[in-house]
Amino acid sequence: MSGRFRSFSFVDRITRREGGRVEGHFGVPLGAHFPASLMAEAVGQLAAWSAMAQLDFAHRPVAGLANAVHYHALPQPGCTLQLQADIERCDAEAVAYSGKAFVDGRLALELQDSVGPMLPMDEFDDPHALRADFHTLLGAGAAPGRFGGVPEPVLQDLQAVPGERLSAVLQVPEAAPYFEDHFPRRPVFPGTLLMDALATLSLQLAQQSAPLAAAGPLVTQKVSQVKIRSFTAPGAQLQLEVVLQDIDAQRARLKVSARNDDKTVATARIEITPRGAA
Amino acid sequence: MSEQAISQAEIDAVFPKVAQIVSDALGCELDEVTPKASLIQDLDAESIDFLDLVFRLEKGFGVKIPRGKIVEDARGPLPEAEFESKGIVTEAGLARLRDFLSEVPADRIKTPLKASEVPRLFTTETFCKVVIRAQRAAQG
């Protein structure tokens, strides 16, 4: 069975589309690995559906920028994410939007000032199939539970200077179900999974660094100044590095980056806090 | 396109904030962001950085910078067919660019210059002028 519209699709139904506001929901399946960064993916996909429809599926946003992503709660298996996005502007060059995800009426994630550069749809997917999928989402909705999870990031060759920096090689798989959906005509390693790998590394460094090392379980509270600068193809080996900027008992701030040989693929800032302090 | 000349005083007035925004968008040191620095050649900017930069300038200065406007303005009154031929900027196009991008050292504007590479010429000062023109447009 093709993974298209299932293996990396995080909107089950679009419930409202009015002016620049679009709302929908997604059920996080039981037993599927769903990292917190995929809540941001779900909000981004909701905005993308609305933006693509506005441009009659001639263009689609791919990766891009986010000024800030605030994490307020971790998504639990079986929960339903209520999604909303407010599209500030949308044209053939870019879509700019902000959005939120709620669980049981409580704010779980906030995405501020995100910008997705628009690229020709033909390169990534079949416009007709996407248009049909969009109508499914507007109508009865897609079958819930179709997402089967994503693998944990494969981080190798970890080299740490505790209290200072941690680097690793991220082995992007040659093949993975999500490449069938992201995207059917041109597989691209999702930026949100890259951010998840960088957050995983940031948590490891914070856990090894005083005084947060003694603070118990840590969580990612905020990812800001996110910039995905280029596409990552299947099989790539990315050099990840997270560098502590400052740290105290309440918080660690890190500057993170991913490189593919000499080219910077992505940069961001990450803030880590003790669980419960966020 | 007739245009009231932009004075050095106007550029000096917006430069510090433009430089800070360029530094934030590109993640480079503020002291690297000189007026004559080419964003692509000297500061390693890529197309995504220009998108980021334009959004930040719009927010920072409360102006609207229409998409594609910078390249369109650079071409000025010349029809596309006179500005470029087979993707290469013509002599008339180069003359227009030397005039419009007066902040760019003239030796950077030389043939053969691909039309798609015109943004490689843009400097911090180019973006100061973009902001000033947007401010003027907003004032009508």
Boltz contact constraints between the chains, C-beta under 6 A:
constraints:
  - contact:
      token1: [A, 65]
      token2: [B, 52]
      max_distance: 6.0
  - contact:
      token1: [A, 91]
      token2: [B, 67]
      max_distance: 6.0
  - contact:
      token1: [A, 93]
      token2: [B, 67]
      max_distance: 6.0
  - contact:
      token1: [A, 94]
      token2: [B, 51]
      max_distance: 6.0
  - contact:
      token1: [A, 115]
      token2: [B, 55]
      max_distance: 6.0
  - contact:
      token1: [A, 117]
      token2: [B, 51]
      max_distance: 6.0
  - contact:
      token1: [A, 229]
      token2: [B, 46]
      max_distance: 6.0
  - contact:
      token1: [A, 229]
      token2: [B, 48]
      max_distance: 6.0
  - contact:
      token1: [A, 267]
      token2: [B, 27]
      max_distance: 6.0
